């Protein structure tokens, strides 16, 4: 299985950065992993893991900013390669993680140690994905966690990680109402009951409902003030075409 590792240098045009990149690339090539340089946050979604290379303590705050942006939308293995000792800031990095595993590695541990940690982490991830079977209620439709998709007959609905968590919750509670708080807990881990949380959930549901238009078996109903309900064509509650935006009182 091909794995893509991102390399983010928190320092520009450094000879030391280029040297580190060559060493990591050599080590990963031996393990049949690919390495890409990260310059834009949009690249993060294509990665299986991320190496953040910090040369100087002056770059620690910038690393904080990247980790804060990553934590909401991505689940990654993140290895932070620190070039300087003595700073307490790197110890705070793992506290920023909600969905990612963050590990601090000092440069004097060697690139070989980093390569071993990357190999072990991704082998473990691939083992779980290969072992994980699709969740089926019927042979005609099922969830495929390895591909983050809902399969309905011959239709494959691709989802983002958070969208998959939501449809998984609805799917496991087919024909039962799932509340806003339950969905928020599934994607963020905690719920405060604030209006912003409902807005975020509603935005995710909007995108999922748009994707579900590729098939005609499942539909998500809006249950006013409570949450959402996943229905199927085999029961009498399924909404007719043209009434997909109906809100139940």
N, C-alpha and C positions, 0 to 999 in steps of 0.2 A: 504494500500500500504506500503510495507516494505521500510524503508529508512535507509541508512548506513551513519553514521557519523564517520569521522576520527579524531583521537586525536594525535596531534603532540606535544611532549614535547621538548622544546628547553633547555634541561638539562638532563643529564644522571643519572640514578640510584638514584633518589632523593626520600627520604621518603615522602616529600611533594607532589611530582608528583604522587606517588602511591595513596596517600590520595585523591587528586583531581580526579584521574581516577575513583576511587571507587564511589565517590560522583556523578560524571557525569553519570557513567554507571547505577547507581541506579535510577537516575532521568530519563534517557532515556528509561530504561527498563519499567518504569511505563507508558511511552508514546509509547511503542512498537517500538522503534527504536533500531538499533544495533550499537554498538560502536567497532571500531577496532583501534589498535595502529598503527600509521604511522611511518615507518622507512625508506621507499624507495619512491622515487618520482613516480615510476611506479604504486604505489597503488592509486594515486590520481584519476585516471580515473574511479575507481569503486565507487566513493563517491557522495553523494548528498550534503554534507556539511563538513566543516573542522573546528575543534577547535584547535587553536594554543595556547599552554600554555607557557607563558613567566614568569619565576620566578624572574630573575635578569636582570638588564639593560645590562649586558654583553652579553645577548643572542639576543638583538635587531637586530644586524647586520645579524646574522644567519637567523632570521625571514625574513629580507629583501631579502636574497638570495632565500629562498623558494618561496616567493611571486612573485619575478621576474620570476622564472622558471614556476610557475603555470599560470601566466597571459596570456601567449601565447596560451596554449593548452586546458585550462579548464574553464568552467563556474560554479562557486560554490558560495554558501553562506559560508563566512569565519568569524568566531568569534575569536578574539584575546583576550585571558584572561591574563591580566597584573597583576603581583604580586607587582610591585613597582610603586609608584606615582612620579610625578615630572619630568619625562623625556618627552621631546618634540618629540622624534622619533616616537612613536606610531601614532602621528597625521599625519605623512607622509604616513602611510601604505595605506589608501584608495586611495591615488593618484597613486598607482601602479596598480590599478585595471582597466582593460579594459572590461572584461566580467564577473567579479565576484562582489558580494556585500560584502564589508568588514566592520565589526563593532568592535569597541574597547570596551571591558568590563573590568572594574577594579574588582579585586578579592573580594573586600569588598562589592560588589553588591550582592554577593552570587551566588551559583550554581543554586539555584532555578530560579533566574532571567535569567541565561544563558539558562536553560531548557525551559523557557517560550518563549524566543526569537527564539530558535531552532524550537520549535513546531509551532509557528506562521509563521515563514518563510517557512517551509516545507509544512505546510497546504496550504499556498498561492500558492506555486509552484505546488503541486498536484492538486489544484483546477484549475489552468490554463491548466495543461496537460489534465485533464479529460474533460475540456470544449472545448479544441482545436480539431477541426474536421480535418480529412485528406483533403488536397487540391487536388481536382479532376478536371481534364480536361475531363476525360473519366472514365467510370466505370471499364474499363479494366486496367487502370494504374493510380496511384495517389501517392502523397507524404504523409507519415505518420510522422508528427513531434514528436509525443509522443514516437515513437520507432526509430526515426532518420533513416528512411528507405525509399527507393523507391520501390513500389510494381508494378510489371508488370505482368499481368495475374496471374499465380500461383508462380511467382518468387519474393522473398523478398531480396532486395539488402541492406544489412546493411552498414551504413556509420558512420564516425566520425562526430563530431559536425561541424567542418569546411567543410568537404566534403558535408555534408547535406546543409549548407548554399550556397555552390557553385551550387549543382545540383538544389536547389530550385530556384536560380536566373536564371539558364539556362532553367529550366522547365517553369517558368513564362514567359520566352521570347522565347518559342519554335519557331524554324525556323527563329530567328533573332540573329544577331551577338551580343555577350556580350563581351565587351572589357576587356583587362587585368586590367585596372584601376577600372572598375566596380566590377570585382571579388575581387580585392585586398581590395576595400572599404567594401565589404560585409563581409570579414573575419577578417580584421584588423581595419577598421574604418577610415583609412586615406591612402592616396597614395602620394608618393613623385616622382613617375616616374622612380625610380632607377632600374637598371638591376636586382638587387637581388629580387625585388618584382616579376618580370616576371618569374624568376627561381622558386620562391616559388609556384606561381600559376601553373606553368607547372608541378611541382612535384605533386601537389594535383590532377591535371587533369589526370596525368599518372595513379595514383592509382584508380581514379574513373573509368577511361576507362577500367582498368583491371577488376574491379568489374562488370561493365556492360556486360562483356562477358557471364555472367550467363543467359542473355536474348538476344533476337534478334530483339527487337522492337525499342529501342533507341540507338543512337550512337552520340558521340561528335566529330565533325569535327574541325580541326585546321584551322583557317583563318590566314594566314601568316601576321605578323606584327600588326594584329588587335586584335585577341582574339579567341573566341570559339563559336561554333554553335551546339545546340542540335537539331538533326533531328529525324524523326520517319519513320517507315516502310510504313506508308500510303501515304507518298508523294514521288515524283520522285527523291528526292535528297539523299535518304538513300543509303549508300555505300554497295557494294556487299561484301560478306564474302571473306576475304583474302586481302581486300583493306582498312582495318580499319586504317592504318597509313597514308592515303592519306592527303596531305596538299593542300588546295585550295589557288590559287594565288590571 
